[in-house]
Amino acid sequence: MGIINNINKAFDHRVRLGIMSVLMVNEHADFRALKELLDVTDGNLASHAKALEQAGYISVQKQFIGKKPNTKYVVTTTGKTAFKKHLDALEKLINRNQ
């Protein structure tokens, strides 16, 4: 039962899992890069990023590069910890059932 409790519902969608996976191995990623990597629409990416931001797992930095807006995402310390726990729980669940 303990393993299941560590599976985090915030990461149960492929887009959120993808956002976190990209940010765990990169210092940051911008909106365009995430959109292309995850093959999602603007609205889909924005809504999932917002959910992760509200949970405190990523931070969003908006700025202008020249005259174009740029949104950059960075995983927070809380997000790193939560995602690692989630992955550990999944791994234990998979190994237990083999």
Biopython code that builds the backbone (N, CA, C, O; Angstrom):
import numpy as np
from Bio.PDB.StructureBuilder import StructureBuilder

atoms = [
    (1, "MET", "N", (0.817, -1.205, 0.000)),
    (1, "MET", "CA", (0.000, 0.000, 0.000)),
    (1, "MET", "C", (0.859, 1.267, 0.000)),
    (1, "MET", "O", (0.482, 2.272, -0.603)),
    (2, "GLY", "N", (2.018, 1.220, 0.679)),
    (2, "GLY", "CA", (2.886, 2.387, 0.779)),
    (2, "GLY", "C", (3.402, 2.866, -0.571)),
    (2, "GLY", "O", (3.549, 4.066, -0.801)),
    (3, "ILE", "N", (3.674, 1.918, -1.457)),
    (3, "ILE", "CA", (4.184, 2.269, -2.790)),
    (3, "ILE", "C", (3.145, 3.100, -3.539)),
    (3, "ILE", "O", (3.472, 4.121, -4.143)),
    (4, "ILE", "N", (1.915, 2.662, -3.494)),
    (4, "ILE", "CA", (0.837, 3.354, -4.209)),
    (4, "ILE", "C", (0.682, 4.782, -3.688)),
    (4, "ILE", "O", (0.401, 5.699, -4.459)),
    (5, "ASN", "N", (0.864, 4.967, -2.399)),
    (5, "ASN", "CA", (0.717, 6.301, -1.807)),
    (5, "ASN", "C", (1.749, 7.290, -2.340)),
    (5, "ASN", "O", (1.512, 8.497, -2.321)),
    (6, "ASN", "N", (2.890, 6.794, -2.814)),
    (6, "ASN", "CA", (3.931, 7.679, -3.332)),
    (6, "ASN", "C", (3.766, 8.007, -4.818)),
    (6, "ASN", "O", (4.523, 8.810, -5.363)),
    (7, "ILE", "N", (2.792, 7.395, -5.464)),
    (7, "ILE", "CA", (2.529, 7.741, -6.868)),
    (7, "ILE", "C", (1.763, 9.062, -6.863)),
    (7, "ILE", "O", (0.687, 9.172, -6.276)),
    (8, "ASN", "N", (2.332, 10.044, -7.519)),
    (8, "ASN", "CA", (1.826, 11.417, -7.468)),
    (8, "ASN", "C", (0.858, 11.676, -8.622)),
    (8, "ASN", "O", (1.236, 11.585, -9.790)),
    (9, "LYS", "N", (-0.387, 11.999, -8.289)),
    (9, "LYS", "CA", (-1.416, 12.259, -9.303)),
    (9, "LYS", "C", (-1.065, 13.464, -10.191)),
    (9, "LYS", "O", (-1.563, 13.569, -11.312)),
    (10, "ALA", "N", (-0.227, 14.355, -9.704)),
    (10, "ALA", "CA", (0.156, 15.519, -10.514)),
    (10, "ALA", "C", (0.911, 15.096, -11.776)),
    (10, "ALA", "O", (0.954, 15.840, -12.756)),
    (11, "PHE", "N", (1.495, 13.917, -11.750)),
    (11, "PHE", "CA", (2.294, 13.447, -12.884)),
    (11, "PHE", "C", (1.586, 12.356, -13.686)),
    (11, "PHE", "O", (2.231, 11.650, -14.460)),
    (12, "ASP", "N", (0.275, 12.206, -13.516)),
    (12, "ASP", "CA", (-0.416, 11.088, -14.149)),
    (12, "ASP", "C", (-0.802, 11.326, -15.609)),
    (12, "ASP", "O", (-1.402, 10.450, -16.232)),
    (13, "HIS", "N", (-0.479, 12.459, -16.149)),
    (13, "HIS", "CA", (-0.772, 12.739, -17.555)),
    (13, "HIS", "C", (0.541, 12.766, -18.340)),
    (13, "HIS", "O", (1.558, 13.243, -17.836)),
    (14, "ARG", "N", (0.518, 12.264, -19.549)),
    (14, "ARG", "CA", (1.766, 12.165, -20.331)),
    (14, "ARG", "C", (2.431, 13.524, -20.549)),
    (14, "ARG", "O", (3.658, 13.604, -20.602)),
    (15, "VAL", "N", (1.642, 14.591, -20.676)),
    (15, "VAL", "CA", (2.237, 15.916, -20.905)),
    (15, "VAL", "C", (2.977, 16.385, -19.653)),
    (15, "VAL", "O", (4.089, 16.905, -19.750)),
    (16, "ARG", "N", (2.378, 16.206, -18.497)),
    (16, "ARG", "CA", (3.046, 16.607, -17.247)),
    (16, "ARG", "C", (4.278, 15.753, -16.996)),
    (16, "ARG", "O", (5.315, 16.254, -16.562)),
    (17, "LEU", "N", (4.158, 14.475, -17.267)),
    (17, "LEU", "CA", (5.297, 13.575, -17.135)),
    (17, "LEU", "C", (6.414, 14.020, -18.086)),
    (17, "LEU", "O", (7.591, 14.009, -17.726)),
    (18, "GLY", "N", (6.030, 14.405, -19.289)),
    (18, "GLY", "CA", (7.003, 14.873, -20.273)),
    (18, "GLY", "C", (7.663, 16.181, -19.868)),
    (18, "GLY", "O", (8.879, 16.325, -19.991)),
    (19, "ILE", "N", (6.881, 17.126, -19.391)),
    (19, "ILE", "CA", (7.435, 18.415, -18.946)),
    (19, "ILE", "C", (8.467, 18.171, -17.853)),
    (19, "ILE", "O", (9.581, 18.693, -17.907)),
    (20, "MET", "N", (8.084, 17.372, -16.862)),
    (20, "MET", "CA", (8.993, 17.104, -15.747)),
    (20, "MET", "C", (10.238, 16.362, -16.214)),
    (20, "MET", "O", (11.344, 16.668, -15.769)),
    (21, "SER", "N", (10.069, 15.400, -17.097)),
    (21, "SER", "CA", (11.216, 14.636, -17.598)),
    (21, "SER", "C", (12.218, 15.535, -18.310)),
    (21, "SER", "O", (13.426, 15.414, -18.106)),
    (22, "VAL", "N", (11.711, 16.438, -19.147)),
    (22, "VAL", "CA", (12.592, 17.371, -19.862)),
    (22, "VAL", "C", (13.312, 18.289, -18.875)),
    (22, "VAL", "O", (14.514, 18.523, -19.000)),
    (23, "LEU", "N", (12.572, 18.806, -17.898)),
    (23, "LEU", "CA", (13.162, 19.761, -16.958)),
    (23, "LEU", "C", (14.112, 19.103, -15.959)),
    (23, "LEU", "O", (14.982, 19.779, -15.409)),
    (24, "MET", "N", (13.969, 17.828, -15.717)),
    (24, "MET", "CA", (14.874, 17.136, -14.798)),
    (24, "MET", "C", (16.272, 16.978, -15.411)),
    (24, "MET", "O", (17.259, 16.896, -14.679)),
    (25, "VAL", "N", (16.361, 16.935, -16.723)),
    (25, "VAL", "CA", (17.661, 16.725, -17.367)),
    (25, "VAL", "C", (18.189, 17.978, -18.072)),
    (25, "VAL", "O", (19.273, 17.952, -18.653)),
    (26, "ASN", "N", (17.433, 19.063, -18.024)),
    (26, "ASN", "CA", (17.856, 20.333, -18.601)),
    (26, "ASN", "C", (17.683, 21.423, -17.551)),
    (26, "ASN", "O", (16.772, 21.358, -16.725)),
    (27, "GLU", "N", (18.544, 22.404, -17.584)),
    (27, "GLU", "CA", (18.451, 23.503, -16.622)),
    (27, "GLU", "C", (17.122, 24.236, -16.752)),
    (27, "GLU", "O", (16.539, 24.677, -15.761)),
    (28, "HIS", "N", (16.657, 24.357, -17.985)),
    (28, "HIS", "CA", (15.376, 25.008, -18.268)),
    (28, "HIS", "C", (14.940, 24.622, -19.676)),
    (28, "HIS", "O", (15.706, 24.042, -20.446)),
    (29, "ALA", "N", (13.707, 24.954, -19.992)),
    (29, "ALA", "CA", (13.198, 24.749, -21.357)),
    (29, "ALA", "C", (12.175, 25.830, -21.631)),
    (29, "ALA", "O", (11.419, 26.222, -20.741)),
    (30, "ASP", "N", (12.151, 26.311, -22.860)),
    (30, "ASP", "CA", (11.156, 27.335, -23.177)),
    (30, "ASP", "C", (9.911, 26.687, -23.781)),
    (30, "ASP", "O", (9.897, 25.507, -24.131)),
    (31, "PHE", "N", (8.882, 27.502, -23.886)),
    (31, "PHE", "CA", (7.569, 27.032, -24.331)),
    (31, "PHE", "C", (7.669, 26.327, -25.681)),
    (31, "PHE", "O", (7.139, 25.230, -25.855)),
    (32, "ARG", "N", (8.337, 26.950, -26.614)),
    (32, "ARG", "CA", (8.438, 26.391, -27.976)),
    (32, "ARG", "C", (9.123, 25.031, -27.974)),
    (32, "ARG", "O", (8.666, 24.104, -28.642)),
    (33, "ALA", "N", (10.216, 24.908, -27.226)),
    (33, "ALA", "CA", (10.946, 23.639, -27.172)),
    (33, "ALA", "C", (10.074, 22.534, -26.576)),
    (33, "ALA", "O", (10.026, 21.421, -27.099)),
    (34, "LEU", "N", (9.387, 22.851, -25.478)),
    (34, "LEU", "CA", (8.510, 21.850, -24.858)),
    (34, "LEU", "C", (7.370, 21.461, -25.795)),
    (34, "LEU", "O", (7.013, 20.288, -25.898)),
    (35, "LYS", "N", (6.811, 22.441, -26.466)),
    (35, "LYS", "CA", (5.701, 22.183, -27.391)),
    (35, "LYS", "C", (6.136, 21.219, -28.497)),
    (35, "LYS", "O", (5.411, 20.282, -28.832)),
    (36, "GLU", "N", (7.326, 21.456, -29.062)),
    (36, "GLU", "CA", (7.832, 20.596, -30.129)),
    (36, "GLU", "C", (8.197, 19.205, -29.615)),
    (36, "GLU", "O", (7.858, 18.200, -30.240)),
    (37, "LEU", "N", (8.886, 19.149, -28.480)),
    (37, "LEU", "CA", (9.310, 17.865, -27.926)),
    (37, "LEU", "C", (8.125, 16.973, -27.558)),
    (37, "LEU", "O", (8.148, 15.762, -27.779)),
    (38, "LEU", "N", (7.087, 17.598, -26.990)),
    (38, "LEU", "CA", (5.946, 16.829, -26.499)),
    (38, "LEU", "C", (4.823, 16.705, -27.521)),
    (38, "LEU", "O", (3.861, 15.965, -27.312)),
    (39, "ASP", "N", (4.952, 17.438, -28.633)),
    (39, "ASP", "CA", (3.963, 17.394, -29.721)),
    (39, "ASP", "C", (2.550, 17.680, -29.202)),
    (39, "ASP", "O", (1.637, 16.867, -29.348)),
    (40, "VAL", "N", (2.401, 18.863, -28.589)),
    (40, "VAL", "CA", (1.117, 19.278, -28.019)),
    (40, "VAL", "C", (0.739, 20.666, -28.533)),
    (40, "VAL", "O", (1.564, 21.385, -29.096)),
    (41, "THR", "N", (-0.515, 21.019, -28.326)),
    (41, "THR", "CA", (-0.978, 22.352, -28.714)),
    (41, "THR", "C", (-0.558, 23.374, -27.661)),
    (41, "THR", "O", (-0.181, 23.014, -26.546)),
    (42, "ASP", "N", (-0.628, 24.644, -28.027)),
    (42, "ASP", "CA", (-0.307, 25.724, -27.085)),
    (42, "ASP", "C", (-1.156, 25.617, -25.822)),
    (42, "ASP", "O", (-0.643, 25.673, -24.704)),
    (43, "GLY", "N", (-2.466, 25.464, -26.023)),
    (43, "GLY", "CA", (-3.384, 25.422, -24.889)),
    (43, "GLY", "C", (-3.150, 24.225, -23.982)),
    (43, "GLY", "O", (-3.213, 24.339, -22.758)),
    (44, "ASN", "N", (-2.881, 23.085, -24.588)),
    (44, "ASN", "CA", (-2.623, 21.866, -23.820)),
    (44, "ASN", "C", (-1.372, 22.034, -22.969)),
    (44, "ASN", "O", (-1.386, 21.728, -21.776)),
    (45, "LEU", "N", (-0.298, 22.516, -23.568)),
    (45, "LEU", "CA", (0.943, 22.725, -22.831)),
    (45, "LEU", "C", (0.743, 23.754, -21.725)),
    (45, "LEU", "O", (1.188, 23.549, -20.595)),
    (46, "ALA", "N", (0.080, 24.849, -22.043)),
    (46, "ALA", "CA", (-0.129, 25.914, -21.059)),
    (46, "ALA", "C", (-0.922, 25.414, -19.857)),
    (46, "ALA", "O", (-0.583, 25.741, -18.720)),
    (47, "SER", "N", (-1.965, 24.634, -20.086)),
    (47, "SER", "CA", (-2.790, 24.168, -18.967)),
    (47, "SER", "C", (-2.033, 23.180, -18.075)),
    (47, "SER", "O", (-2.164, 23.222, -16.852)),
    (48, "HIS", "N", (-1.253, 22.304, -18.675)),
    (48, "HIS", "CA", (-0.484, 21.346, -17.875)),
    (48, "HIS", "C", (0.670, 22.038, -17.136)),
    (48, "HIS", "O", (0.966, 21.699, -15.991)),
    (49, "ALA", "N", (1.309, 22.995, -17.785)),
    (49, "ALA", "CA", (2.374, 23.746, -17.121)),
    (49, "ALA", "C", (1.806, 24.529, -15.936)),
    (49, "ALA", "O", (2.433, 24.610, -14.880)),
    (50, "LYS", "N", (0.632, 25.097, -16.117)),
    (50, "LYS", "CA", (-0.016, 25.860, -15.042)),
    (50, "LYS", "C", (-0.308, 24.960, -13.840)),
    (50, "LYS", "O", (-0.108, 25.367, -12.696)),
    (51, "ALA", "N", (-0.778, 23.747, -14.097)),
    (51, "ALA", "CA", (-1.059, 22.801, -13.009)),
    (51, "ALA", "C", (0.221, 22.474, -12.239)),
    (51, "ALA", "O", (0.208, 22.415, -11.009)),
    (52, "LEU", "N", (1.317, 22.262, -12.956)),
    (52, "LEU", "CA", (2.592, 21.968, -12.299)),
    (52, "LEU", "C", (3.115, 23.186, -11.535)),
    (52, "LEU", "O", (3.705, 23.052, -10.462)),
    (53, "GLU", "N", (2.894, 24.361, -12.097)),
    (53, "GLU", "CA", (3.307, 25.591, -11.413)),
    (53, "GLU", "C", (2.493, 25.781, -10.129)),
    (53, "GLU", "O", (3.050, 26.119, -9.085)),
    (54, "GLN", "N", (1.198, 25.566, -10.206)),
    (54, "GLN", "CA", (0.342, 25.734, -9.022)),
    (54, "GLN", "C", (0.697, 24.733, -7.926)),
    (54, "GLN", "O", (0.535, 25.023, -6.740)),
    (55, "ALA", "N", (1.178, 23.563, -8.321)),
    (55, "ALA", "CA", (1.604, 22.562, -7.341)),
    (55, "ALA", "C", (2.972, 22.913, -6.741)),
    (55, "ALA", "O", (3.398, 22.303, -5.760)),
    (56, "GLY", "N", (3.652, 23.896, -7.333)),
    (56, "GLY", "CA", (4.969, 24.296, -6.847)),
    (56, "GLY", "C", (6.107, 23.473, -7.415)),
    (56, "GLY", "O", (7.225, 23.520, -6.902)),
    (57, "TYR", "N", (5.830, 22.708, -8.484)),
    (57, "TYR", "CA", (6.833, 21.823, -9.054)),
    (57, "TYR", "C", (7.696, 22.473, -10.132)),
    (57, "TYR", "O", (8.821, 22.035, -10.372)),
    (58, "ILE", "N", (7.182, 23.501, -10.776)),
    (58, "ILE", "CA", (7.981, 24.249, -11.756)),
    (58, "ILE", "C", (7.771, 25.738, -11.514)),
    (58, "ILE", "O", (6.765, 26.160, -10.943)),
    (59, "SER", "N", (8.744, 26.517, -11.961)),
    (59, "SER", "CA", (8.563, 27.969, -11.940)),
    (59, "SER", "C", (8.543, 28.454, -13.387)),
    (59, "SER", "O", (9.169, 27.868, -14.271)),
    (60, "VAL", "N", (7.818, 29.523, -13.597)),
    (60, "VAL", "CA", (7.640, 30.077, -14.933)),
    (60, "VAL", "C", (8.260, 31.465, -14.958)),
    (60, "VAL", "O", (7.975, 32.306, -14.107)),
    (61, "GLN", "N", (9.108, 31.685, -15.945)),
    (61, "GLN", "CA", (9.765, 32.986, -16.086)),
    (61, "GLN", "C", (9.406, 33.558, -17.449)),
    (61, "GLN", "O", (9.736, 32.989, -18.490)),
    (62, "LYS", "N", (8.728, 34.689, -17.417)),
    (62, "LYS", "CA", (8.318, 35.332, -18.675)),
    (62, "LYS", "C", (9.215, 36.540, -18.915)),
    (62, "LYS", "O", (9.504, 37.314, -18.002)),
    (63, "GLN", "N", (9.641, 36.679, -20.151)),
    (63, "GLN", "CA", (10.501, 37.798, -20.525)),
    (63, "GLN", "C", (10.323, 38.071, -22.012)),
    (63, "GLN", "O", (9.652, 37.322, -22.722)),
    (64, "PHE", "N", (10.928, 39.143, -22.461)),
    (64, "PHE", "CA", (10.936, 39.447, -23.887)),
    (64, "PHE", "C", (12.350, 39.270, -24.408)),
    (64, "PHE", "O", (13.318, 39.719, -23.796)),
    (65, "ILE", "N", (12.447, 38.611, -25.541)),
    (65, "ILE", "CA", (13.725, 38.517, -26.251)),
    (65, "ILE", "C", (13.512, 39.321, -27.516)),
    (65, "ILE", "O", (12.790, 38.905, -28.422)),
    (66, "GLY", "N", (14.152, 40.481, -27.566)),
    (66, "GLY", "CA", (13.832, 41.440, -28.612)),
    (66, "GLY", "C", (12.419, 41.914, -28.356)),
    (66, "GLY", "O", (12.117, 42.423, -27.277)),
    (67, "LYS", "N", (11.563, 41.752, -29.328)),
    (67, "LYS", "CA", (10.156, 42.145, -29.156)),
    (67, "LYS", "C", (9.235, 40.939, -28.995)),
    (67, "LYS", "O", (8.013, 41.078, -28.945)),
    (68, "LYS", "N", (9.840, 39.752, -28.914)),
    (68, "LYS", "CA", (9.026, 38.539, -28.814)),
    (68, "LYS", "C", (8.970, 38.045, -27.368)),
    (68, "LYS", "O", (9.989, 37.998, -26.680)),
    (69, "PRO", "N", (7.772, 37.679, -26.916)),
    (69, "PRO", "CA", (7.659, 37.120, -25.569)),
    (69, "PRO", "C", (8.290, 35.726, -25.517)),
    (69, "PRO", "O", (8.221, 34.966, -26.483)),
    (70, "ASN", "N", (8.900, 35.405, -24.383)),
    (70, "ASN", "CA", (9.514, 34.097, -24.196)),
    (70, "ASN", "C", (9.144, 33.596, -22.804)),
    (70, "ASN", "O", (9.328, 34.299, -21.811)),
    (71, "THR", "N", (8.628, 32.393, -22.744)),
    (71, "THR", "CA", (8.280, 31.776, -21.469)),
    (71, "THR", "C", (9.242, 30.621, -21.236)),
    (71, "THR", "O", (9.373, 29.716, -22.059)),
    (72, "LYS", "N", (9.911, 30.680, -20.085)),
    (72, "LYS", "CA", (10.907, 29.669, -19.734)),
    (72, "LYS", "C", (10.440, 28.936, -18.480)),
    (72, "LYS", "O", (9.930, 29.557, -17.548)),
    (73, "TYR", "N", (10.613, 27.628, -18.460)),
    (73, "TYR", "CA", (10.207, 26.793, -17.337)),
    (73, "TYR", "C", (11.436, 26.185, -16.674)),
    (73, "TYR", "O", (12.387, 25.774, -17.340)),
    (74, "VAL", "N", (11.392, 26.138, -15.342)),
    (74, "VAL", "CA", (12.480, 25.566, -14.555)),
    (74, "VAL", "C", (11.856, 24.690, -13.474)),
    (74, "VAL", "O", (10.868, 25.082, -12.853)),
    (75, "VAL", "N", (12.422, 23.511, -13.244)),
    (75, "VAL", "CA", (11.908, 22.645, -12.180)),
    (75, "VAL", "C", (12.386, 23.209, -10.836)),
    (75, "VAL", "O", (13.527, 23.655, -10.720)),
    (76, "THR", "N", (11.518, 23.187, -9.831)),
    (76, "THR", "CA", (11.866, 23.669, -8.495)),
    (76, "THR", "C", (12.475, 22.521, -7.684)),
    (76, "THR", "O", (12.404, 21.360, -8.087)),
    (77, "THR", "N", (13.065, 22.852, -6.557)),
    (77, "THR", "CA", (13.608, 21.825, -5.660)),
    (77, "THR", "C", (12.487, 20.898, -5.201)),
    (77, "THR", "O", (12.664, 19.681, -5.144)),
    (78, "THR", "N", (11.338, 21.474, -4.877)),
    (78, "THR", "CA", (10.168, 20.683, -4.482)),
    (78, "THR", "C", (9.755, 19.747, -5.614)),
    (78, "THR", "O", (9.424, 18.585, -5.381)),
    (79, "GLY", "N", (9.778, 20.265, -6.839)),
    (79, "GLY", "CA", (9.416, 19.460, -8.002)),
    (79, "GLY", "C", (10.376, 18.302, -8.222)),
    (79, "GLY", "O", (9.952, 17.188, -8.529)),
    (80, "LYS", "N", (11.669, 18.564, -8.065)),
    (80, "LYS", "CA", (12.668, 17.500, -8.228)),
    (80, "LYS", "C", (12.424, 16.379, -7.220)),
    (80, "LYS", "O", (12.434, 15.200, -7.573)),
    (81, "THR", "N", (12.205, 16.760, -5.968)),
    (81, "THR", "CA", (11.978, 15.779, -4.913)),
    (81, "THR", "C", (10.718, 14.960, -5.183)),
    (81, "THR", "O", (10.733, 13.733, -5.089)),
    (82, "ALA", "N", (9.626, 15.652, -5.520)),
    (82, "ALA", "CA", (8.347, 14.975, -5.773)),
    (82, "ALA", "C", (8.446, 14.036, -6.975)),
    (82, "ALA", "O", (7.910, 12.928, -6.946)),
    (83, "PHE", "N", (9.132, 14.479, -8.031)),
    (83, "PHE", "CA", (9.232, 13.659, -9.235)),
    (83, "PHE", "C", (10.097, 12.424, -8.981)),
    (83, "PHE", "O", (9.776, 11.336, -9.457)),
    (84, "LYS", "N", (11.181, 12.584, -8.240)),
    (84, "LYS", "CA", (12.036, 11.440, -7.909)),
    (84, "LYS", "C", (11.262, 10.424, -7.076)),
    (84, "LYS", "O", (11.374, 9.221, -7.309)),
    (85, "LYS", "N", (10.483, 10.892, -6.115)),
    (85, "LYS", "CA", (9.649, 9.993, -5.300)),
    (85, "LYS", "C", (8.656, 9.245, -6.181)),
    (85, "LYS", "O", (8.437, 8.045, -6.012)),
    (86, "HIS", "N", (8.060, 9.967, -7.117)),
    (86, "HIS", "CA", (7.090, 9.376, -8.041)),
    (86, "HIS", "C", (7.759, 8.278, -8.876)),
    (86, "HIS", "O", (7.219, 7.178, -9.003)),
    (87, "LEU", "N", (8.913, 8.571, -9.436)),
    (87, "LEU", "CA", (9.621, 7.588, -10.261)),
    (87, "LEU", "C", (10.048, 6.379, -9.433)),
    (87, "LEU", "O", (9.955, 5.240, -9.893)),
    (88, "ASP", "N", (10.516, 6.631, -8.208)),
    (88, "ASP", "CA", (10.905, 5.525, -7.321)),
    (88, "ASP", "C", (9.708, 4.619, -7.029)),
    (88, "ASP", "O", (9.831, 3.395, -7.035)),
    (89, "ALA", "N", (8.550, 5.232, -6.773)),
    (89, "ALA", "CA", (7.338, 4.461, -6.480)),
    (89, "ALA", "C", (6.927, 3.621, -7.694)),
    (89, "ALA", "O", (6.545, 2.460, -7.549)),
    (90, "LEU", "N", (7.005, 4.207, -8.879)),
    (90, "LEU", "CA", (6.673, 3.463, -10.100)),
    (90, "LEU", "C", (7.630, 2.292, -10.295)),
    (90, "LEU", "O", (7.214, 1.187, -10.643)),
    (91, "GLU", "N", (8.912, 2.547, -10.066)),
    (91, "GLU", "CA", (9.912, 1.498, -10.234)),
    (91, "GLU", "C", (9.671, 0.352, -9.251)),
    (91, "GLU", "O", (9.769, -0.815, -9.628)),
    (92, "LYS", "N", (9.361, 0.673, -8.004)),
    (92, "LYS", "CA", (9.086, -0.360, -6.998)),
    (92, "LYS", "C", (7.832, -1.134, -7.365)),
    (92, "LYS", "O", (7.779, -2.352, -7.191)),
    (93, "LEU", "N", (6.838, -0.445, -7.866)),
    (93, "LEU", "CA", (5.603, -1.100, -8.264)),
    (93, "LEU", "C", (5.849, -2.068, -9.422)),
    (93, "LEU", "O", (5.338, -3.188, -9.423)),
    (94, "ILE", "N", (6.622, -1.636, -10.386)),
    (94, "ILE", "CA", (6.935, -2.477, -11.545)),
    (94, "ILE", "C", (7.751, -3.692, -11.108)),
    (94, "ILE", "O", (7.460, -4.815, -11.518)),
    (95, "ASN", "N", (8.762, -3.472, -10.287)),
    (95, "ASN", "CA", (9.632, -4.570, -9.851)),
    (95, "ASN", "C", (8.893, -5.555, -8.960)),
    (95, "ASN", "O", (9.189, -6.750, -8.979)),
    (96, "ARG", "N", (7.941, -5.071, -8.186)),
    (96, "ARG", "CA", (7.178, -5.942, -7.293)),
    (96, "ARG", "C", (6.292, -6.890, -8.095)),
    (96, "ARG", "O", (6.014, -8.009, -7.663)),
    (97, "ASN", "N", (5.855, -6.435, -9.260)),
    (97, "ASN", "CA", (4.935, -7.238, -10.064)),
    (97, "ASN", "C", (5.627, -8.110, -11.102)),
    (97, "ASN", "O", (4.962, -8.735, -11.928)),
    (98, "GLN", "N", (6.936, -8.158, -11.069)),
    (98, "GLN", "CA", (7.648, -8.992, -12.047)),
    (98, "GLN", "C", (7.902, -10.381, -11.501)),
    (98, "GLN", "O", (8.490, -11.217, -12.188)),
]
sb = StructureBuilder()
sb.init_structure("model")
sb.init_model(0)
sb.init_chain("A")
sb.init_seg("    ")
for serial, (resi, resn, name, xyz) in enumerate(atoms, 1):
    if name == "N":
        sb.init_residue(resn, " ", resi, " ")
    sb.init_atom(name, np.array(xyz, "f"), 0.0, 1.0, " ", f" {name:<3s}", serial, name[0])
structure = sb.get_structure()
